[in-house]
């Protein structure tokens, strides 16, 4: 009997210990789940409300042709501004003459730069060595950027600037104030080129209108012009329709002139997006092949059968660059608005019912309940509920205003989320004033 009692007591003891162990494990799990929180720093972020579309670029373009046999040497870079009747290219009877003309122009430009430096030295118009070094660094960065992006003509301009700055540094540091030997050397090279060059340019190609020059043509010139802007409707911009209208570019075409100052983008959008674009007070476009920040545009026309139907929106801009002068159609992003504020994950946002005392229209105080949104912020080891003032709502985040304009009794009581607060993005049993272990 005593032996049986002993066995029973041992079993009871084991059961009690097991229960205590289970209770301990459960308490650890519960404590972990209800006391641990994960926080992220609330950072400032800029986001854009944008529409992605296929854009077709429309310009008034006049083709330029070479009707003489010979080698064409361009006077103007792509995207360069030209006046009416200005020469955009020279035609030479052979290639060597054209090449020598380009070399001569560069040598003459170098001589002019050296003479300018001599004049500056005489008049004591010089920069500091530190400023010159900074300029050289900037120019070298410009060379690297343009070479990487295939803009060799732009890179060449930065090379000239580097050479000028190096010579300027020699003047500033007192190593020289005259460049007679170098100028004479360059002039001798020019004289030899001109002496050995028995062939002259046979003609010039001039633009009949003012605008921007482009040294190529794509066959889409004239398909749509500014006279058609308000007639283009949904379906007119399909690849099938556009490609059917494409023309063969003749061999004697050496480029074109984009007439006027403005260019236009036609893009098909939904009725909802058409309304958003039409009513926005600021628009810009991001064009992947154009090496520039967002380009400012405005809405020129909204073409649609009815207010509820799809539309063709015509955007107008005036920014020009070599890349911009050549773009025809591609996927672009239209930025309707840009928001800068405090980034908050939607996982961190909580709703709260609060009671506030307000005055009615008769000046009497009354209490009302409002639903507000906010986040829990960890200050030291204590949680504090702070309001967010929603500026923009994304798929999985919101942007809260950095500096709320209209503070009221609610914001006075709870405070508003500020940049660099530690926001709780994960955790349970969250409440205002809770102490986190």
C-alpha positions in Angstrom: 0.0 0.0 0.0 2.8 2.4 0.9 4.4 1.6 -2.4 1.3 2.4 -4.3 1.0 5.7 -2.5 4.5 6.6 -3.5 3.8 5.9 -7.1 0.7 8.0 -7.0 2.5 10.9 -5.4 5.3 10.7 -8.0 2.7 10.8 -10.8 1.0 13.8 -9.2 4.3 15.6 -8.8 5.3 14.9 -12.5 1.9 16.2 -13.6 2.2 19.3 -11.5 5.7 20.0 -12.8 4.5 19.5 -16.4 1.6 21.9 -15.9 3.9 24.5 -14.4 6.3 24.1 -17.3 3.5 24.5 -19.8 2.2 27.5 -18.0 5.7 29.0 -18.0 6.1 28.4 -21.7 2.7 29.9 -22.5 3.4 32.9 -20.3 6.7 33.5 -22.2 4.9 33.3 -25.5 2.1 35.6 -24.4 4.5 38.0 -22.9 6.6 38.0 -26.1 3.5 38.6 -28.3 2.1 41.3 -26.1 5.2 43.2 -25.0 7.5 43.1 -28.0 7.1 45.7 -30.7 8.9 46.5 -33.9 9.5 50.1 -34.8 10.7 51.9 -38.0 12.0 55.4 -38.2 9.5 57.8 -39.9 11.4 59.3 -42.8 10.7 62.1 -45.2 9.8 60.8 -48.6 8.7 62.3 -52.0 6.2 60.4 -54.0 4.4 61.1 -57.3 0.8 60.6 -58.3 1.3 59.7 -61.9 -0.3 58.0 -65.0 1.7 55.7 -67.2 0.8 56.0 -70.9 2.1 55.6 -74.4 3.0 59.0 -75.8 3.2 60.1 -79.4 5.2 63.2 -80.0 3.8 65.7 -82.5 5.7 68.6 -84.1 5.6 70.7 -87.3 8.6 69.4 -89.1 10.2 70.4 -92.4 12.6 68.1 -94.1 16.0 69.4 -95.2 17.6 68.0 -98.4 20.9 68.0 -100.1 20.4 68.3 -103.9 24.2 68.5 -104.6 26.6 65.6 -104.7 29.1 65.9 -101.9 29.9 65.5 -98.2 27.6 67.2 -95.7 29.2 68.9 -92.7 26.7 70.0 -90.0 27.0 73.5 -88.4 24.3 72.8 -85.7 23.9 70.1 -83.2 20.7 68.1 -82.7 18.3 70.2 -80.7 20.1 73.5 -81.5 18.1 76.6 -82.1 18.2 78.0 -85.7 16.8 81.1 -87.3 15.0 81.4 -90.6 17.4 81.2 -93.6 20.3 80.1 -91.3 22.8 77.7 -92.7 22.6 74.3 -90.9 25.1 72.5 -93.0 27.8 72.9 -95.6 28.3 70.6 -98.6 31.9 69.9 -99.7 33.2 68.3 -102.9 35.2 65.7 -100.8 35.3 64.3 -97.3 38.8 65.6 -96.5 37.7 69.2 -97.0 34.8 68.8 -94.7 37.0 67.2 -92.0 39.6 69.9 -92.3 36.9 72.6 -91.9 35.8 71.1 -88.6 39.5 70.9 -87.4 40.0 74.5 -88.4 37.0 75.7 -86.5 38.3 73.9 -83.3 41.7 75.4 -83.7 40.4 78.9 -84.2 38.2 78.4 -81.1 41.3 77.4 -79.0 43.2 80.5 -80.3 40.2 82.7 -79.2 40.2 81.1 -75.7 44.0 81.7 -75.3 43.7 85.3 -76.4 40.8 85.8 -73.9 42.9 84.4 -71.1 45.7 86.9 -72.0 43.2 89.8 -71.9 41.9 88.6 -68.5 45.4 88.4 -67.1 46.2 92.0 -68.2 43.0 93.2 -66.6 43.5 91.0 -63.5 40.2 89.2 -64.1 41.1 85.8 -62.7 39.5 83.1 -60.6 41.0 81.4 -57.5 42.8 78.1 -58.0 40.2 76.4 -55.8 37.4 77.6 -58.0 39.2 76.5 -61.1 39.8 73.0 -59.6 36.1 72.7 -58.8 35.3 73.7 -62.4 37.6 71.1 -63.7 36.0 68.4 -61.5 32.6 69.5 -62.8 33.7 69.4 -66.4 35.3 65.9 -66.0 32.0 64.6 -64.5 30.2 66.1 -67.5 32.5 64.3 -69.9 32.0 61.0 -68.1 28.2 61.4 -67.9 27.8 62.3 -71.6 30.1 59.6 -72.8 28.2 57.0 -70.8 25.0 58.3 -72.3 26.3 58.4 -75.9 26.2 62.2 -76.2 29.7 62.6 -77.7 29.1 66.1 -79.1 28.1 67.3 -75.6 31.2 65.5 -74.1 33.4 67.3 -76.6 32.2 70.7 -75.3 33.3 69.7 -71.8 36.7 68.8 -73.1 37.1 72.3 -74.4 36.2 73.6 -71.0 38.7 71.4 -69.3 41.5 72.7 -71.6 40.5 76.3 -71.0 40.5 75.8 -67.2 43.9 74.1 -67.2 45.3 77.1 -69.2 43.5 79.5 -66.8 45.2 77.8 -63.9 48.6 78.4 -65.4 47.8 82.1 -65.6 46.4 82.3 -62.0 49.4 80.4 -60.5 51.8 82.7 -62.3 53.4 80.0 -64.6 52.6 82.1 -67.6 50.6 85.1 -68.8 51.3 84.7 -72.5 50.5 82.0 -75.0 52.3 83.4 -78.0 54.1 80.1 -78.8 50.9 78.0 -78.5 48.9 80.5 -80.6 51.5 80.5 -83.3 51.6 76.8 -83.3 47.8 76.6 -83.7 47.8 79.2 -86.4 50.5 77.3 -88.4 48.3 74.2 -88.4 45.4 76.3 -89.6 47.4 77.8 -92.4 48.7 74.4 -93.6 45.2 72.9 -93.6 43.9 75.8 -95.7 46.9 75.7 -98.0 46.7 71.9 -98.6 42.9 72.1 -99.1 42.3 73.0 -102.7 38.6 72.1 -102.6 36.0 74.5 -101.5 32.5 74.0 -100.2 30.1 73.8 -103.1 26.9 74.9 -101.3 25.1 75.4 -98.1 21.8 74.0 -96.8 19.6 76.5 -95.1 16.4 76.2 -93.0 13.4 78.0 -94.5 11.8 78.4 -91.0 13.0 79.1 -87.5 13.0 76.4 -84.9 15.2 73.5 -83.8 17.5 71.4 -86.0 17.6 67.6 -86.1 20.1 65.7 -88.2 17.8 62.7 -88.9 14.4 61.8 -90.1 12.2 58.8 -89.1 9.4 58.8 -91.8 6.7 60.0 -89.4 7.1 63.7 -90.3 3.8 65.2 -91.4 1.6 62.3 -90.2 0.2 64.6 -87.5 0.9 68.3 -87.1 -0.3 71.1 -84.9 -3.3 71.6 -87.2 -4.5 68.1 -86.2 -4.1 68.4 -82.4 -7.8 68.7 -81.6 -8.9 66.1 -84.1 -7.0 63.1 -82.8 -9.4 60.7 -81.1 -8.9 57.3 -79.2 -7.9 54.7 -81.7 -6.0 57.1 -84.0 -2.8 56.5 -82.2 -2.7 52.7 -82.5 0.6 51.2 -83.8 -1.3 49.7 -86.8 -2.7 53.1 -87.9 0.5 55.0 -87.3 2.8 52.5 -89.1 0.6 52.5 -92.1 1.1 56.2 -92.5 4.9 56.0 -92.2 6.8 57.3 -95.3 10.1 56.2 -96.8 12.9 58.7 -96.1 14.6 59.7 -99.3 18.4 59.4 -99.6 18.9 63.1 -100.1 17.2 64.0 -96.7 19.9 65.3 -94.3 17.7 66.2 -91.4 14.8 68.5 -90.5 13.7 71.6 -88.8 11.2 71.4 -85.9 9.2 74.6 -86.5 8.3 76.9 -83.6 9.0 76.6 -79.9 6.5 74.1 -78.7 6.2 70.3 -79.1 3.1 68.2 -78.2 2.4 64.7 -76.8 -0.8 62.8 -77.7 -1.7 60.1 -75.3 -4.8 57.9 -74.9 -6.2 57.8 -71.3 -9.3 56.8 -69.4 -12.1 59.3 -68.8 -11.1 59.4 -65.1 -7.5 60.1 -65.8 -8.5 62.7 -68.4 -10.4 64.6 -65.8 -7.5 64.4 -63.3 -5.0 65.7 -65.9 -7.4 68.5 -67.0 -8.0 69.8 -63.5 -4.4 69.5 -62.2 -2.6 72.8 -61.7 0.8 71.2 -62.3 1.9 68.5 -64.7 5.3 67.1 -65.8 6.4 64.2 -67.9 9.2 61.7 -67.3 10.6 60.4 -70.6 13.0 57.5 -70.2 15.2 58.2 -73.2 15.5 61.9 -72.4 18.3 62.6 -69.9 16.5 65.2 -67.8 14.4 65.5 -64.7 10.7 65.7 -65.0 9.8 68.1 -67.9 7.1 70.7 -67.3 4.0 70.5 -69.6 0.5 71.8 -69.7 -2.8 70.4 -71.1 -3.4 71.8 -74.5 -6.5 69.8 -75.4 -8.7 66.9 -74.2 -10.4 65.1 -77.1 -13.3 62.7 -76.2 -16.7 61.9 -77.5 -18.3 62.4 -74.1 -17.3 63.2 -70.5 -17.5 59.5 -69.6 -15.6 58.1 -72.6 -11.8 57.5 -73.1 -9.9 60.5 -74.3 -6.8 61.6 -76.1 -5.0 64.2 -74.0 -2.7 66.6 -75.8 0.2 67.9 -73.6 2.4 70.9 -74.6 6.0 71.6 -73.6 9.0 73.6 -74.8 12.0 71.9 -73.2 14.6 70.9 -75.9 17.7 68.8 -75.9 19.4 66.5 -78.5 17.5 63.5 -77.1 14.2 65.4 -76.9 14.5 66.5 -80.6 14.7 62.8 -81.7 12.0 61.1 -79.6 8.9 60.0 -81.4 6.8 57.6 -79.4 7.4 55.7 -76.2 6.1 54.8 -72.8 6.1 57.9 -70.5 4.9 58.8 -67.1 2.7 61.9 -66.5 3.3 63.3 -63.1 0.0 64.9 -61.8 1.3 65.9 -58.4 4.3 65.4 -56.2 3.9 64.9 -52.5 6.6 65.3 -49.8 5.8 64.2 -46.3 6.4 61.5 -43.7 6.2 57.9 -45.0 4.1 55.6 -42.9 3.4 51.9 -43.6 -0.3 51.1 -43.5 0.5 48.3 -41.0 1.3 51.1 -38.5 -1.9 53.0 -39.0 -4.7 52.7 -36.3 -8.1 54.3 -35.9 -9.2 55.7 -32.6 -12.4 57.2 -31.3 -11.8 60.4 -29.4 -14.2 62.8 -27.7 -13.6 66.5 -28.1 -15.3 69.6 -26.8 -16.2 72.1 -29.5 -18.4 75.1 -29.8 -21.6 75.1 -31.9 -22.7 77.9 -34.2 -24.3 79.6 -31.1 -21.1 79.6 -29.2 -22.2 76.8 -26.8 -19.8 74.0 -25.9 -20.7 70.4 -26.8 -18.9 67.1 -26.9 -18.7 65.1 -30.0 -17.0 61.8 -31.0 -14.6 61.8 -33.9 -12.7 58.9 -35.6 -9.1 59.8 -36.2 -6.1 58.0 -37.6 -2.7 57.8 -36.1 0.3 55.7 -35.1 1.9 54.5 -31.9 5.3 56.1 -31.4 7.9 54.7 -28.9 9.2 57.5 -26.8 11.8 56.1 -24.4 10.0 52.9 -23.3 6.5 54.4 -23.4 4.0 54.3 -26.3 2.3 57.5 -27.4 -0.5 57.8 -29.9 0.2 60.5 -32.5 -2.1 61.7 -35.3 -1.3 61.5 -38.9 -2.5 64.1 -41.3 -2.9 62.2 -44.6 -1.5 63.9 -47.7 -1.4 60.9 -50.0 -2.5 57.2 -49.9 -0.5 54.6 -51.8 -1.1 50.9 -52.1 0.7 50.0 -48.8 1.6 53.3 -47.3 0.4 56.8 -46.6 2.2 60.1 -46.7 1.5 62.3 -43.7 2.0 66.1 -43.8 5.3 67.3 -42.4 3.7 70.5 -41.0 0.0 70.4 -40.5 -1.6 73.7 -41.3 -4.8 73.4 -39.3 -4.1 72.3 -35.7 -7.2 71.9 -33.5 -8.0 70.5 -30.1 -7.3 66.9 -31.2 -3.8 67.6 -32.5 -3.2 69.7 -29.4 -4.1 66.7 -27.2 -2.4 63.9 -29.0 0.3 65.6 -31.0 1.2 64.9 -34.7 3.6 62.5 -36.1 7.0 64.1 -36.8 9.9 63.1 -39.0 12.3 60.6 -37.3 9.8 59.4 -34.7 10.1 55.6 -33.9 6.8 54.3 -35.3 5.4 50.9 -34.2 4.8 48.8 -37.3 4.3 45.5 -35.5 3.0 44.5 -32.1 -0.1 43.7 -30.1 -1.9 45.1 -27.1 -1.0 48.7 -28.2 -2.4 51.6 -26.2 -1.5 55.1 -25.3 0.8 55.3 -22.3 1.8 51.6 -22.3 5.3 50.8 -21.0 7.3 48.5 -23.2 9.8 46.2 -21.5 
